[in-house]
Amino acid sequence: MAELRDDGVHSHYALSDDRIATGMELMREILFDQLGDDHHVPPAEH
């Protein structure tokens, strides 16, 4: 999953996007835990 990002400024933004995406996944996991087994909630859109 880890990619070599050797392109200067762009790598900074790519890393930031990865952190944001990871944070989104964590938020969704926490949210689903709170909701229990409610499958009516649509997955977060990118």
MOGI-V549868 format. One record per helix or strand of 3 or more residues. SS is the DSSP state (helix for helix, strand for strand). FROM is the first residue (numbers start at 1). TO is the last residue. If there is no record, write none. Layout:
# MOGI-V549868
ss	from	to
SS	FROM	TO
SS	FROM	TO
This chain:
# MOGI-V549868
ss	from	to
helix	9	35
